[in-house]
Amino acid sequence: MFRCCDAINKKYRIMNKLFIIGNGFDRAHGLPTSYESFLKYYLLNFAKECINKKRHTDNLLSFSVKRNNIDFEEKDYNKLSTINSVIGIIQELNSMEYFIFRSGQSELFNKLTLDVKKFGWIDVENSLFSCINQIAKEHSIQDPNLYNSEVISNAISYQNEKLKKLYTEFEVLRKSLYKYLNEEVNQKYAFEINKEIARIFNNGYAPNIHKGDFHHYLTIVDFNYTKTSSVYYNNVVDNFHVFGEIFNIHGSIENGIESIVFGYGDDVSPKYDFIKNEENNYFFEYFKTFMYLKNSLRTKMLDRLNYSSQTTDIYILGHSCGASDLTLLKEIFNHPKAGKIYIVYHNNYENYKELSMNISRIIGNNTILRNKVISYDLSVKMPQLNLNKKKYALQR
């Protein structure tokens, strides 16, 4: 456990904690919630639809079958363990003229497959922003050669046409992701609380002997769409001297697809400033800044910091602290009431170092970073679990 908290364990005092939960938290529990797992599922199901119907399209991809003697059974699908292997078999079938596989018209899909081949992983939200930025650069109205209103109007119309196509493709992925998480994760995995991970949440809290007299406050800011973190929240609140609140800041599967916040969240970068100067609001359609205004979750979460009489220590569990959530994380990390930052790292020092570098971009001041972030030797590693693939049922 965090050795710097030993004194707290010996003598309980007022303590506020805020846990930032990212996709790595679900993956640490063995849940297949990576974008790679999702895209593999999407492509395989698309291929199955094509084989069954001989032709299939969904505004992102288009398949059609040229030969009827395809012998590709369920066991063959199960052999495809990585997204690269899925893309490989599709390309192989395409070259053998089993399929006509058309993805060339989709800049978003091409960006995703390029990232998979280059890096071995993908980030759908970052890929979206790259495509948006490319449209802004290629068809900018800030070009000094656009000398009259008619030319500018035509340029904006062309921007909107390209953006509409991109957003239609992205919406296919958003709906498919919701379906995947609901049917392939929420409904198929058994879940039991892990004692090692529970200790990270519980550390330093007094047992709940005097009910109603709360001295500690626990806030969970969950960026996932699943309900994994809620069981740990319930465990702390039920068994320790704690009051708290959990914020599913990006929505949840249980609250329906309309609650899902899926887009890009860095509105402080120079690239964003360039897009903003286009003065075309359609560019902002999938920016999280505006999605957060649909409800009061962000405001209520920040109010927990605003009205706290004590500083709040921050624990990062499974979040990469990358650019796609930079804006909201910046509000948390740089808040006057934000205390120390604890990195619960994955695997080794390299992951801790990468996270600390990402946090430095968010905070923007390395002196503050060094004073806030707890050092590696006083940090803990996230346990990695393997859940049974059964009906998903949270247990306490």
C-alpha positions in Angstrom: 0.0 0.0 0.0 1.0 3.6 -0.3 3.7 3.9 2.4 3.3 7.7 2.7 -0.2 7.0 4.1 1.1 4.8 7.0 0.6 7.7 9.4 -3.0 8.0 8.4 -3.5 4.3 9.0 -2.2 4.7 12.6 -4.3 7.8 13.4 -7.4 8.6 11.4 -8.1 12.2 10.4 -10.3 14.0 8.0 -9.4 12.9 4.5 -11.0 13.5 1.1 -10.2 11.3 -1.9 -11.0 11.6 -5.6 -10.5 8.5 -7.8 -10.2 9.0 -11.5 -11.2 5.7 -13.2 -10.2 4.9 -16.8 -10.4 2.0 -19.2 -7.3 0.4 -17.7 -9.4 -0.2 -14.5 -11.9 -2.4 -16.4 -9.1 -4.1 -18.3 -7.3 -4.8 -15.0 -10.4 -6.8 -14.0 -10.1 -8.9 -17.2 -12.9 -7.1 -19.1 -12.3 -6.8 -22.9 -13.0 -3.1 -23.1 -10.1 -1.9 -25.2 -10.8 -0.2 -28.5 -8.9 -3.1 -30.1 -11.3 -5.7 -28.7 -14.2 -3.5 -29.8 -13.0 -3.0 -33.3 -12.2 -6.7 -33.7 -15.8 -7.5 -32.6 -17.2 -4.9 -35.0 -15.2 -6.2 -38.0 -16.0 -9.8 -37.3 -19.7 -9.2 -37.0 -19.7 -7.1 -40.1 -18.0 -10.0 -42.0 -20.6 -12.4 -40.6 -23.4 -10.2 -41.8 -21.8 -10.0 -45.2 -21.4 -13.8 -45.5 -25.0 -14.3 -44.5 -26.5 -11.6 -46.6 -23.9 -11.5 -49.5 -23.9 -7.7 -49.2 -23.7 -5.4 -46.2 -23.0 -1.7 -45.6 -23.4 0.6 -42.5 -22.2 4.0 -43.6 -18.6 3.2 -42.5 -17.7 0.1 -44.5 -19.1 -1.8 -47.4 -18.7 -5.6 -48.1 -20.1 -7.7 -50.8 -19.5 -11.4 -51.5 -18.2 -12.4 -55.0 -17.9 -16.1 -54.5 -20.4 -18.4 -52.8 -18.0 -21.1 -51.6 -16.8 -19.4 -48.5 -16.1 -21.9 -45.7 -15.5 -19.8 -42.7 -17.0 -21.2 -39.5 -17.3 -19.9 -35.9 -14.1 -21.7 -34.9 -12.2 -19.8 -37.6 -13.4 -16.5 -36.0 -12.2 -17.6 -32.6 -8.6 -18.1 -33.9 -8.4 -14.4 -34.7 -7.1 -13.2 -31.4 -5.9 -9.7 -32.4 -7.3 -6.8 -34.4 -4.3 -7.1 -36.8 -5.2 -10.7 -37.5 -8.8 -9.7 -38.2 -7.7 -7.0 -40.7 -5.2 -9.5 -42.2 -7.8 -12.1 -42.9 -10.2 -9.6 -44.4 -7.5 -8.3 -46.7 -6.6 -11.9 -47.6 -10.2 -12.8 -48.5 -10.4 -9.5 -50.4 -7.3 -10.4 -52.5 -8.6 -13.8 -53.2 -11.8 -12.2 -54.5 -14.0 -13.7 -51.9 -15.0 -10.2 -50.8 -15.2 -6.8 -52.2 -14.2 -4.9 -49.1 -14.5 -1.1 -49.5 -13.0 1.1 -46.8 -11.1 3.5 -49.0 -13.8 6.1 -48.9 -13.7 6.2 -45.0 -10.9 8.4 -43.8 -11.8 7.5 -40.2 -11.5 3.8 -40.7 -8.3 4.2 -42.7 -6.8 6.2 -39.8 -7.8 3.5 -37.3 -6.3 0.6 -39.4 -3.1 2.6 -40.0 -2.7 3.2 -36.3 -3.2 -0.5 -35.6 -0.5 -1.5 -38.0 1.8 1.2 -36.9 1.4 1.2 -33.1 -0.5 -2.1 -32.4 -3.3 -0.1 -30.6 -5.9 2.5 -31.5 -7.7 5.5 -29.9 -11.0 6.1 -31.7 -11.4 9.6 -30.1 -7.9 10.7 -31.1 -8.5 9.4 -34.6 -11.7 11.5 -34.8 -9.8 14.6 -33.8 -7.1 13.9 -36.4 -9.7 13.7 -39.1 -11.4 16.9 -37.9 -8.1 18.7 -37.9 -7.3 17.5 -41.3 -10.5 18.8 -42.7 -9.9 22.2 -41.1 -6.4 22.4 -42.6 -7.3 21.3 -46.1 -10.4 23.5 -46.4 -9.6 26.4 -44.2 -11.4 29.7 -44.6 -8.4 31.3 -43.0 -6.6 30.9 -46.3 -5.7 34.5 -47.5 -6.5 33.4 -51.1 -10.2 33.2 -50.1 -10.9 36.8 -51.0 -14.7 37.1 -51.2 -17.8 35.9 -49.3 -18.9 33.5 -52.1 -15.6 31.6 -52.0 -15.7 31.5 -48.2 -19.3 30.3 -48.3 -18.4 27.5 -50.7 -15.5 26.5 -48.5 -17.7 26.3 -45.4 -20.2 24.2 -47.4 -17.4 21.8 -48.4 -16.2 21.6 -44.8 -19.7 20.7 -43.6 -20.1 18.1 -46.3 -16.8 16.4 -45.2 -17.7 16.7 -41.5 -21.2 15.3 -42.0 -19.6 12.2 -43.6 -17.1 11.9 -40.9 -19.7 12.2 -38.1 -22.0 9.7 -39.8 -19.1 7.2 -39.7 -18.2 8.0 -36.1 -21.8 7.6 -35.1 -21.7 4.0 -36.5 -18.8 3.3 -34.1 -20.5 5.0 -31.2 -23.6 2.9 -31.5 -21.6 -0.3 -32.2 -19.5 0.4 -29.1 -22.6 0.8 -26.9 -24.0 -2.5 -28.3 -20.7 -4.2 -27.7 -20.2 -3.1 -24.1 -23.8 -3.9 -23.3 -24.0 -7.4 -24.9 -20.4 -8.6 -24.8 -19.2 -7.1 -21.5 -22.0 -6.1 -19.1 -24.1 -9.2 -19.8 -21.3 -11.8 -20.1 -18.8 -11.4 -17.3 -19.0 -12.4 -13.7 -17.6 -10.0 -11.2 -16.3 -10.2 -7.7 -14.6 -7.5 -5.7 -10.8 -7.9 -5.5 -9.3 -7.4 -2.0 -6.1 -5.9 -3.3 -7.9 -3.3 -5.4 -10.4 -2.7 -2.5 -7.5 -1.8 -0.2 -6.5 1.0 -2.6 -9.9 2.5 -2.2 -10.2 1.8 1.6 -6.7 2.9 2.6 -6.7 5.4 5.5 -10.4 5.3 6.1 -11.8 4.6 9.6 -14.2 1.7 10.1 -17.8 2.8 10.1 -18.5 2.6 13.8 -20.3 5.9 14.4 -22.9 6.0 11.7 -24.2 9.4 10.6 -21.0 11.2 11.7 -19.0 11.3 8.5 -15.4 12.6 8.6 -14.2 11.5 5.2 -15.5 12.1 1.7 -15.0 9.8 -1.3 -15.5 11.0 -4.9 -15.3 8.7 -7.9 -15.0 10.2 -11.4 -15.6 7.3 -13.7 -14.7 7.8 -17.4 -15.9 4.3 -18.3 -19.4 3.3 -19.4 -19.5 0.1 -17.3 -20.4 -0.3 -13.7 -17.2 -1.9 -12.4 -16.2 0.9 -10.0 -19.6 1.1 -8.3 -19.0 -2.1 -6.3 -15.8 -0.6 -4.8 -17.7 2.6 -4.0 -20.5 0.7 -2.3 -18.0 -1.3 -0.3 -16.2 1.8 1.0 -19.5 3.7 1.9 -21.0 0.6 3.5 -18.1 -0.4 5.6 -16.0 2.7 6.4 -16.5 6.1 8.1 -17.1 7.7 4.7 -19.7 9.7 2.8 -19.3 9.9 -1.0 -20.6 10.3 -4.5 -19.9 8.6 -7.9 -20.0 10.5 -11.2 -20.3 8.5 -14.4 -18.9 11.6 -16.2 -19.2 10.0 -19.7 -22.6 8.3 -19.1 -23.2 4.6 -18.6 -24.6 1.6 -20.4 -27.5 1.5 -17.8 -28.6 5.0 -18.6 -28.9 4.4 -22.4 -27.0 5.4 -25.5 -28.1 9.0 -25.2 -26.1 9.4 -22.0 -22.9 8.3 -23.7 -20.2 11.0 -24.1 -17.9 9.8 -26.9 -15.8 12.4 -28.6 -12.7 14.5 -28.1 -11.7 16.5 -25.0 -8.7 18.7 -25.6 -9.8 22.3 -26.2 -6.6 24.0 -25.1 -4.2 22.8 -27.8 -3.1 25.0 -30.8 -4.9 22.6 -33.1 -8.2 23.4 -31.3 -7.5 27.1 -31.6 -7.0 26.7 -35.4 -10.3 24.9 -35.6 -12.0 27.5 -33.5 -10.8 30.3 -35.8 -12.6 28.6 -38.7 -15.8 30.1 -37.0 -17.8 27.0 -38.1 -19.6 25.5 -35.1 -20.1 22.2 -36.9 -16.5 21.4 -36.1 -17.5 21.3 -32.4 -20.2 18.6 -32.8 -18.3 15.9 -31.0 -16.2 18.0 -28.6 -16.7 16.9 -25.0 -16.7 20.5 -23.7 -20.1 21.0 -25.2 -21.3 17.4 -24.4 -20.7 18.1 -20.7 -23.2 20.9 -20.9 -26.0 18.4 -21.5 -26.2 17.7 -17.7 -24.9 19.0 -14.4 -22.5 16.1 -13.6 -19.3 18.1 -14.3 -20.6 21.1 -12.2 -21.6 18.9 -9.3 -18.2 17.0 -9.4 -16.3 20.3 -9.3 -18.5 21.6 -6.5 -17.2 18.7 -4.4 -13.8 20.4 -4.7 -15.1 24.0 -4.5 -16.9 23.6 -1.2 -14.5 21.2 0.5 -12.9 22.5 3.7 -9.9 20.2 3.1 -7.7 19.4 0.1 -8.6 16.3 -1.9 -6.0 13.7 -2.8 -6.3 12.3 -6.3 -5.8 8.7 -7.3 -5.5 7.6 -10.9 -6.6 4.1 -11.6 -6.5 2.9 -15.3 -6.7 6.4 -16.9 -3.9 7.3 -19.4 -4.3 11.0 -18.7 -4.2 11.5 -22.5 -5.4 14.3 -24.7 -8.9 13.0 -25.2 -9.8 14.0 -21.6 -7.3 16.7 -21.1 -9.8 19.6 -20.5 -11.7 18.0 -17.6 -8.5 16.5 -16.0 -6.9 20.0 -16.1 -9.8 21.4 -14.1 -9.3 18.7 -11.5 -5.5 18.6 -11.3 -5.1 22.4 -11.2 -8.0 23.0 -8.8 -6.9 25.0 -5.7 -8.3 22.2 -3.5 -6.5 19.4 -5.4 -3.9 17.8 -3.1 -1.4 15.0 -3.9 -1.7 12.8 -7.0 -1.2 9.1 -6.6 -0.5 7.1 -9.8 -1.6 3.4 -9.6 0.5 2.2 -12.4 0.3 -0.8 -14.7 3.1 -3.3 -14.7 6.3 -1.3 -14.2 8.1 2.1 -13.9 7.8 2.7 -17.7 4.0 3.0 -17.3 4.4 5.2 -14.2 6.8 7.4 -16.2 4.5 7.7 -19.2 1.6 8.7 -17.0 3.6 11.3 -15.1 4.7 12.8 -18.5 1.0 12.9 -19.6 0.1 14.6 -16.3 2.8 17.2 -16.8 1.1 18.2 -20.1 -2.2 18.6 -18.2 -0.8 20.6 -15.2 1.5 22.7 -17.4 4.0 23.4 -14.6 6.7 20.9 -13.8 7.5 22.4 -10.4 3.9 21.9 -9.4 4.0 18.4 -10.9 7.0 17.4 -8.8 5.3 18.7 -5.7 2.0 17.0 -6.3 2.8 13.6 -7.9 3.8 10.9 -5.4 7.1 9.3 -6.4 7.3 5.8 -8.0 8.9 4.2 -4.9 5.9 5.2 -2.8 3.3 4.1 -5.4 1.5 0.8 -6.0 0.9 -1.4 -8.9 -2.6 -2.2 -10.2 -3.4 -5.9 -9.7 -4.4 -7.7 -12.9 -7.3 -10.1 -12.7 -9.1 -12.6 -15.0 -12.9 -12.7 -14.7 -15.0 -15.7 -15.6 -17.0 -15.2 -18.8 -20.5 -15.7 -17.3 -23.5 -13.6 -16.9 -22.3 -10.2 -15.6 -23.4 -9.8 -12.0 -21.9 -7.4 -9.5 -21.5 -8.9 -6.1 -20.5 -7.4 -2.7 
